[in-house]
């Protein structure tokens, strides 16, 4: 699925110098490396503040808490995403409300959200998830926010460098949250995350919350958390930030090769929103307004689990993102959702399959993946 050693080989001298710089200063928490990464990532995003923290999950919680989400508030997010999108809401004491997804992109569906906004409970915030590296329909969410008065908190964990109409993911709402987990497009050598915002008051609140609710050491205005991005990770991220646009473009080229090869193999019926024996591979759509950076290359696959086992037996890595939609997770059973309530998310959980993608993936390796899939469906 992912060979991080290839990336490391191309930057190891720069990384070694950056790490040595930190070791020489012995400044491991905060300090000049973090300050520089926050400035440089904010400049890249074209936003006032980019605030490092310990993980993407913490970034989501910090953004929600700083935006004023309170216990008992309702916050809408996607049912088809990683668990942290919803657990961060619950961590605020708020109530996750799950919307269905668009079958063409698997991003959160604005029409499903609009129906939920018509319900009896006021909604404090909506968290669009930019799934797999493609921005959700932010035109629609901006219009809904204006109409209903909720805050937009972007889950941009998979989307560093993606954009919508030329504006970067993480700058399209009141705040955005990024993950720098080692598998992400912009990745640390451990956990890490960031909150992005143009709201100076929210940024100041995030700074307090990530440091035990304190602006001045040992004086605590509120109960916060220990969620700091350490200097070693900031130094590594500064090196990688210089390459992120090139790496994202290489991912886009890999995705285009997949698209072409699947079409040439006759496995895809374009425009189909479901898969079957005649068109066993469903390619997700990219919206014309979106610049997709392909954190994952995901297809909808007929007989998905059998295909995955076949690919594994041929030495080809795959992953399922995600096998159980959030509204059916045991931890959220008390919310009362039942199977069948969010049918698109439930169908996607049975069909979605992520194929190998990373900037250094070779064309012959892409051909091998598609040839193996074609072989499976020809049997």
Helices and strands as residue ranges (DSSP letters): H 4-25, H 32-45, E 49-53, H 56-66, E 74-78, H 84-91, E 95-99, H 110-117, E 123-127, G 131-133, H 138-148, E 151-155, E 163-164, E 167-168, E 175-179, E 193-197, H 200-209, E 214-216, E 219-220, H 231-241, H 244-264, E 281-283, E 290-291, E 297-301, H 304-313, E 318-319, G 326-328, G 330-335, H 343-351, E 352-355, H 363-378
